[in-house]
Amino acid sequence: MSRLSILEFPDPRLRRVAKPVETVTDNERKLAADMLETMYDARGIGLAATQVNQGVRLVVMDLSEARNEPRFFINPEIISREGSQTCEEGCLSVPGIYAEVKRAEKVTVRALGLDGEPYELEADGLLAVCIQHEIDHLDGKVFVDYLSPLKRRMVEKRLRKQQRQDKAEPARA
């Protein structure tokens, strides 16, 4: 397995809409394993292929404390939504930024597993939020899109400044 680079907002590649996976092969399974390692290393709970510059509809997540309950969603689609909840969200592609986002309270998602077999999952709470957040990535959307234009510009300005500072700092051994 290898660690992948995570794209950071406002990178325009985060706006690409991912293409469906035609057939689940060892390539997708390796990408999923690499994404899981990358997500764990970055201390995240979910990661979409778009965030690692891969244009396929693949999501990994693990909400467990012990980091031992990985979930894989290939070609995920939400087939039903119920209720609403507001939850503070963060994102590996928008480091250090957290904001309240309104989403469905319950969702039913249909996807393929790593074995290529279809399944459906009913989710609520944090799992429902995470599924909606990651599917947004596959559709070229970032959670800051839910913020007001003013807040979104402030986030973008702050991240661009941080990225410039990161590039200016000398490398450490």
N, C-alpha and C positions, 0 to 999 in steps of 0.2 A: 504494500500500500504506500501511497505517497500523499504528502500534504499539497493541496492546491492553493493558488492565490485567490483571495476573495476580492472581487471588485468593490470599490467604494463609490457611493453617491457623491457627485452627480455624473459618474461615468456613463456615457450614452449607451454602452453595451447592456446596462441594466434595463433599458427600455425595449430591448428586443423581445418579441413574442416567441416562446419556445415551440418547436415543432413536435408533434406526437412521435413516440417511439413505435416503429412499425412492428418489430419483433424483439423480444427481450433476449439478448445474447450475453456472452461473457463480457463483452465490452461495457454493457450497461451495468452488469454486476460489479465489474472492476471500478467503474466510475462511482457507483453507489458506495463501495467500500472506501474509496479515496475521499469522497465527500463526507462520509461519516467520520473518518479520521480527522479531516480538516475541521469539521464542526466541533468535535470533542476538543481538539487542540485550541480552538478559538473560544471555548467555553460557551457555545451556543446550544440551543435546543432544537433548531431547525435550519435547514439549508436547502435552497433550490439550485438546480443545475445552472440556471442563468447567472447566479451570483459567482460562479467559478468559471464563467465565460464558456459554458457549454449550452448549446441551443436546443436541448431536448427537455421534454416534460418529465422530469425526475426530481423527487423530493425525498430527503432523509430527515428524520427527527428522532429525538429521544428525550422524553420529559422526565425520566426517572432520575432520582437522586444518585443512584449507584452507576448510572450510565451503562445499563445493561439491558435496556429494552428498546433496541433500535426498531424504527418503523420505516418502511419503504413504500413510496407511492409513485407508480409509473403511470403517466397519462391521467392524473387525478382530475376528477370533475365533481363539483358539488351538485348533487341532484335534489337536495331540499335544504331549506333554511327555516329556522323558527326563532322567534323572539329577538331580543337585542341585549347587548351588554357593552359596557365601556370598560376598556382595559388599558393599562399603561403598556406600551410596546416599545421594544428596542429592536435593533437589527444589526447583524454582523457587517452589513454593507453601509451602515450609517452609525459608525462607532461613537459611543458616548452620548448619543441623543435618545431621549425617551419622550413619548408623548401619548396622550389619551386618544384612543381610536375606538369608534363605535363599530361593532360587528354583530353578526348573528350569534345568538346564545347557543343554538344547537345546529349542527349540520349533519347531513348524510353525504358521504363521499364515496364515489365509485372509482376504483383504480385497479391496476395490475400489480401483483407482487413480483419479487425477484424471480419467481418461478414462471412468470408469464401468465399466471392464472388470475382471472378477475375476482375481485372481492368488493364488498360494501362495508362501510364502517359508520356507525352513528357516534358522534362525538359532541361533548359539551365542555364548558369551562375553558381552561387553558388549551386543551387539545383542539377544540373547535377554533379558537383564536389562531393558533399556530398553523392549522391547515389552511385557513383563509389567507393568512399572511403569506405563506409559501406559495400558494396557488397564484396570489397576486403577482409574485415575482415571475412566475412562468408566463404571465400575461403582460409583462413589461411594466408592472406597477410597483411602487415602493411606498412604504407606510407613510412617508412624509407627504404623499399626494393627498392624504386625508386632512392635512393641516391647512390653515388659511394661507393665502398667497404670501402674506407678510411673514408668517412664521417659517414657511418653506424657504423663502429667500434668506432669512436669518440663518437657518440651518445650513443652507448651501454655502453662504459666506463663511460661516464658522469652520465648516469642513475643508473648504478650499484653503483657508489660512493655515489650518492644522497640517494639511498635505504639503503646503509650501515649506512649513517649518520642519516637517519630517525629512524632506528632501535636502534641506540645508544643513541638517545635523550630520556630523561625521559618523561614519560607521564605527560600531564598537565591536571589539573582538570578544 
